[in-house]
Amino acid sequence: PKPLLTKKQNLYYGWFFYVLGILWMFLGLAFVCDVYLEASLEGICTGLKLSNDVAGATFMAAGGSAPELCTSFIGVFVERSDIGFGTIVGSAVFNVLFVIAACAHVAPNLTLTWWPLARDCACYCACIYGMVIVLVDGRVTWYEGFGLLVGYGCYVTVMSQNEFLEIFGLKIVAGVKLKTINKNGVPVKVKSPPAANCAVAPEPAGAAPPDPAASEAPAAPGTPGGAEPADEAPPETPAANGADAAPATAGAPSTPNGDAEEPPANGGGEEKEDGGSGGGGSGGGDSGGDDDDDDEGGAPGSWGEVFTCPTGDGPIAMAYWFVMLPMSIIFYGTIPDCGTEKYEKWYWVTFSLCISYVAVLSYPMVWWATELGDVLGIPEPVMGLTLLAAGTSVPDMLSSVAVAKRGYGDMAVSSSIGSNIFDLNFGLALPWFLFAVTEGPVKINSDGLTVSILTLFMMVGLVITTIHFSGWKLTAQLGNIMFGLYACYMCFALMLEL
C-alpha cells in the first residue's frame, strides 16, 4: 500500500505512531491466539480424535505460530520481500533461547527429562538441514517447497509413533523398559531389568496405591512438539550419573505415554493435592483444573466482563484493559467462545474467524514495520529478524510460560522447539510452494539470513549443552545464559545484514 505520511512527516513524528501501532497489533495477536484460537484448536483435536502427539505437531502448533504463518504469506505474496523469512528465522531463535530463558525465570528449578528434548532437537536439526539445502542457490522452486512440506509430514508421522520410539530409545540408552498403555488406556506392566543393571530408588514407605480415577483424568492438551506434561525419569538420568534421579511418585497419574507422572515441581517442588494435574494447557484452553491459573486468559463470559475494568489488579492491568477494549469488544461480539458449553461444537467457526483476525492484524503490522524500517534506514529482513520475530512469538512465549508455571518443564521446552519445526517446514514452505506453482521460483535476496539458518545448528547444540551442565533443570542461571546467547546471536545476525 501507499505510505500514509510523507518522508518528512515520518521522520518527525510518523515513526512514533508506527511503533504504537505495531505494539497494539502484537497485543491483539497474542489476545486472539491465547484466548480464542487455542481453545478452538483443542476442540478440533478432540473432535477429530487425534492423539496428543499428532495434535501437538499439527493444530496446536498452528495456534502459537499463526502470526508467523500469516506474516510469511504477506511477505511472499504482498510485500515480495524477505520480511516473512526474517520473521520466522528470528522467531526460531527467540523460541529456542528467549522463551526457554523466560520459563527458567518464572518457574526455576523445574526438572527436565532427556527424551522430549532429544526427540525435538533431532527433528529440528533435520528441518534446519533441509532448509539449508533448499536455500543454497538463493531460490526456492515448487518441488523444493513441496519437499519441505513432505518433511513436515514425516515429522507428524514421527510424533504419531512417539510412544514406541520413546520405549525403543530408552531401551538402547538407559537399558530399561518403561510402562506402556494398551488401546483402552489401561497401564500394562512390563518386566523391569534386574536390579544389578540399574539403580532404582526405593518406593516411599506408606505410599498410596495408584488412583484409577487419576489415570483416567484428561491429559494435558498437546503442544507443538507433542510433549507430555512430564516423563518418568529413567533410573540413570543425565543429571549426575544417576545420583539425582527422581523416583516416580507412587499413585501419580499416568501420561499418554504410559509413564508415571511426577508431581509438578514449581520452584520448591510443591505437590498438588486432590489428584489433579494442575492443568497444563496453554492459552485460553480449559484444562479442567481448579487452580486459579486455569482462569487466566479465558474469554469474557458476558458483556459485563468485557466492560469491567480490573481496578483491583493494579495500574498495568487497567492500562492493558483500556488499550485492548476496542479489540475485546470486536472479538467477543463476533467470535463464539467454543470453550463454553453453548458453543463447544462451534470450534471450526471459531478457528476460521481467529485465522481471519490473525491475518487482518498481521497485515498492518508488516506494513508499519516496513515503513518504520524505511524511516530508520533498517532493511526489511532485519525488521523481521528482530522486531517482528519477537512480537509474533508472543503467543508461543505466553503458552510456554503458562505451562512452566504449572510445573511442566518438558512441555514448555518442547513447545518452544516444536513450534519452530512448524514455522520452518510449514510456515515458510507453504507460501513458497504456492508462489512457485503460480508465479515461479521464490528468490531469497538476503545472504545473511541463510548464514543465520546455519547458526541455528550451533544454537541447538548450545541449548543442549547448557541444559546438561545445569543438571537438567531450568534454573535462573540457565535463563541468564540463554538471554546472553540470544543477545550474541542477534548481534551476529545484525552484523551480517547491516
LINKAVEN-V414557 format. One record per residue. N is the residue number from 1. PSI is psi in whole degrees, -180 to 180 (NA if undefined). OMEGA is omega in whole degrees, -180 to 180 (none if undefined). Layout:
[[N/PSI/OMEGA] [N/PSI/OMEGA]]
//
This chain:
[[1/161/180] [2/149/179] [3/143/179] [4/-35/-175] [5/164/176] [6/168/180] [7/-38/180] [8/-43/178] [9/-40/177] [10/-40/-177] [11/-36/-175] [12/-49/-176] [13/-13/-177] [14/-38/-178] [15/-33/-179] [16/-43/179] [17/-32/175] [18/-43/180] [19/-47/179] [20/-42/180] [21/-41/179] [22/-44/179] [23/-38/179] [24/-40/176] [25/-38/177] [26/-48/-179] [27/-40/179] [28/-42/178] [29/-45/180] [30/-39/-177] [31/-50/-176] [32/-34/178] [33/-43/-174] [34/-37/-173] [35/-41/-172] [36/-47/-171] [37/-46/-177] [38/-33/176] [39/-40/178] [40/-36/180] [41/-37/175] [42/-40/177] [43/-40/178] [44/-45/-179] [45/-38/178] [46/-43/-180] [47/-37/179] [48/-4/179] [49/45/178] [50/147/174] [51/160/-179] [52/-38/-177] [53/-47/180] [54/-40/178] [55/-42/-180] [56/-34/-178] [57/-14/-175] [58/-88/-172] [59/-41/-179] [60/-33/176] [61/-36/179] [62/-24/-179] [63/-54/-179] [64/-21/-175] [65/7/179] [66/-42/178] [67/-41/179] [68/-39/-180] [69/-46/179] [70/-39/178] [71/-39/178] [72/-43/177] [73/-43/-180] [74/-41/180] [75/-37/-177] [76/-47/-171] [77/-27/-175] [78/-60/-177] [79/-24/-177] [80/47/-178] [81/-179/180] [82/15/-175] [83/-36/177] [84/-39/177] [85/-47/179] [86/-36/179] [87/-44/-177] [88/-39/177] [89/-46/178] [90/-37/178] [91/-36/178] [92/-44/179] [93/-41/180] [94/-44/-179] [95/-41/-176] [96/-41/-174] [97/-58/-172] [98/-44/-177] [99/-43/178] [100/-38/177] [101/-41/178] [102/-41/178] [103/-39/-180] [104/-30/-179] [105/-37/-178] [106/-24/-180] [107/73/-176] [108/158/174] [109/22/172] [110/132/-179] [111/136/178] [112/153/173] [113/155/-168] [114/-30/-172] [115/-52/-180] [116/-39/-180] [117/-44/179] [118/-43/180] [119/-51/-176] [120/-38/179] [121/-37/178] [122/-46/178] [123/-38/-179] [124/-44/179] [125/-38/177] [126/-39/178] [127/-42/179] [128/-43/180] [129/-44/177] [130/-38/179] [131/-40/179] [132/-42/179] [133/-40/-179] [134/-37/-173] [135/1/-173] [136/-30/-179] [137/5/176] [138/12/178] [139/151/-178] [140/119/178] [141/172/-178] [142/-37/-178] [143/-27/175] [144/-41/175] [145/-41/178] [146/-38/178] [147/-38/177] [148/-39/177] [149/-39/176] [150/-39/176] [151/-38/177] [152/-37/175] [153/-37/176] [154/-39/178] [155/-43/178] [156/-39/178] [157/-43/177] [158/-43/-179] [159/-33/179] [160/-22/178] [161/24/-174] [162/-41/-178] [163/-48/179] [164/-44/-178] [165/-36/179] [166/-46/179] [167/-43/179] [168/-44/-180] [169/-40/180] [170/-30/175] [171/-41/-177] [172/-49/-172] [173/-47/-174] [174/-14/180] [175/31/-179] [176/163/174] [177/128/-180] [178/162/171] [179/144/177] [180/-176/-179] [181/151/178] [182/-174/-175] [183/-24/180] [184/2/179] [185/12/-180] [186/130/-179] [187/138/178] [188/127/-178] [189/134/177] [190/136/-178] [191/129/-179] [192/157/178] [193/162/179] [194/150/-178] [195/-23/-179] [196/-21/-176] [197/-18/-179] [198/153/-180] [199/112/-179] [200/131/-180] [201/141/-180] [202/151/179] [203/136/-179] [204/141/-180] [205/141/177] [206/18/-178] [207/140/-179] [208/149/178] [209/159/-180] [210/141/180] [211/114/-179] [212/-35/-179] [213/-33/-179] [214/-37/-178] [215/-19/179] [216/1/179] [217/149/-180] [218/139/-180] [219/158/177] [220/144/-179] [221/147/180] [222/156/178] [223/164/175] [224/121/-175] [225/-17/173] [226/26/-178] [227/143/174] [228/166/-177] [229/-44/179] [230/140/178] [231/151/178] [232/128/-180] [233/131/178] [234/161/-178] [235/-34/178] [236/95/180] [237/165/-180] [238/8/-174] [239/-71/-177] [240/71/179] [241/28/177] [242/-5/-177] [243/-33/-177] [244/14/-178] [245/131/-179] [246/127/179] [247/150/176] [248/138/-177] [249/130/179] [250/138/178] [251/1/179] [252/146/-180] [253/150/-180] [254/147/178] [255/171/179] [256/-19/176] [257/-6/-179] [258/1/-179] [259/149/174] [260/127/-174] [261/128/178] [262/153/175] [263/138/179] [264/128/-179] [265/95/-180] [266/103/-179] [267/-101/-175] [268/3/176] [269/41/179] [270/139/-178] [271/133/179] [272/138/-179] [273/-176/178] [274/14/174] [275/9/-179] [276/154/178] [277/-5/179] [278/20/-178] [279/-158/-178] [280/-2/175] [281/174/179] [282/153/175] [283/-140/-174] [284/3/-179] [285/144/179] [286/114/-176] [287/-8/176] [288/1/179] [289/174/180] [290/5/-178] [291/158/177] [292/-29/-179] [293/-26/-177] [294/-20/-179] [295/-10/-178] [296/140/174] [297/4/180] [298/159/179] [299/151/178] [300/145/-179] [301/-15/-179] [302/169/177] [303/-30/178] [304/-39/178] [305/-35/179] [306/-41/-176] [307/5/180] [308/119/179] [309/129/-180] [310/74/-175] [311/-25/-177] [312/0/-176] [313/6/177] [314/167/-177] [315/-32/-179] [316/-44/179] [317/-38/178] [318/-41/179] [319/-41/178] [320/-43/179] [321/-43/-178] [322/-43/-178] [323/-38/-176] [324/-2/-177] [325/-46/179] [326/-44/179] [327/-38/180] [328/-41/179] [329/-46/-179] [330/-47/-178] [331/-46/-178] [332/-33/-178] [333/-17/-175] [334/-23/-177] [335/118/175] [336/134/-180] [337/99/-177] [338/0/174] [339/-9/178] [340/160/-178] [341/-33/-177] [342/-39/-175] [343/24/-175] [344/-21/179] [345/3/-176] [346/24/-171] [347/-31/178] [348/-37/177] [349/-45/178] [350/-44/180] [351/-47/-178] [352/-43/180] [353/-39/179] [354/-45/178] [355/-38/178] [356/-43/179] [357/-37/177] [358/-42/178] [359/-42/180] [360/-41/180] [361/-32/-178] [362/-32/-176] [363/-56/178] [364/-29/179] [365/-47/179] [366/-40/-180] [367/-50/-178] [368/-33/177] [369/-38/177] [370/-43/178] [371/-43/179] [372/-40/177] [373/-38/178] [374/-40/-180] [375/-43/-176] [376/-4/-179] [377/32/-178] [378/128/179] [379/153/-179] [380/-42/177] [381/-34/179] [382/-40/177] [383/-41/178] [384/-40/-177] [385/-27/-174] [386/-79/-172] [387/-54/-177] [388/-34/180] [389/-45/180] [390/-42/-177] [391/-44/-179] [392/-14/179] [393/0/-179] [394/-45/178] [395/-41/178] [396/-43/-178] [397/-42/179] [398/-41/180] [399/-47/-178] [400/-41/-180] [401/-41/179] [402/-42/179] [403/-40/180] [404/-38/179] [405/-30/179] [406/-2/174] [407/10/-177] [408/85/-177] [409/-43/-180] [410/-42/-180] [411/-40/-179] [412/-45/-179] [413/-44/-180] [414/-33/177] [415/-44/-177] [416/-37/-180] [417/-43/-178] [418/-34/179] [419/-27/178] [420/-35/178] [421/-41/176] [422/-44/-178] [423/-48/-175] [424/-49/-172] [425/-3/176] [426/-49/-179] [427/-36/175] [428/-41/-172] [429/-40/-176] [430/-51/177] [431/-36/176] [432/-47/-179] [433/-47/-178] [434/-40/179] [435/-43/-179] [436/-35/179] [437/-39/-174] [438/-35/-172] [439/-4/179] [440/177/-177] [441/147/178] [442/129/179] [443/131/176] [444/113/-173] [445/-13/-175] [446/111/175] [447/-29/-179] [448/-35/180] [449/-35/177] [450/-42/177] [451/-37/178] [452/-36/177] [453/-41/179] [454/-38/-179] [455/-15/176] [456/-32/175] [457/-48/-179] [458/-38/-180] [459/-39/178] [460/-44/178] [461/-40/179] [462/-36/178] [463/-48/180] [464/-44/-180] [465/-43/-179] [466/-44/179] [467/-39/179] [468/-48/-177] [469/-11/174] [470/12/178] [471/25/-179] [472/43/176] [473/146/174] [474/98/-179] [475/163/178] [476/-36/178] [477/-41/176] [478/-40/178] [479/-42/179] [480/-39/178] [481/-41/179] [482/-42/177] [483/-42/179] [484/-42/178] [485/-38/179] [486/-42/178] [487/-42/179] [488/-43/180] [489/-44/-178] [490/-41/177] [491/-43/180] [492/-45/-179] [493/-40/180] [494/-35/177] [495/-34/179] [496/-33/-173] [497/-35/-174] [498/NA/none]]
//
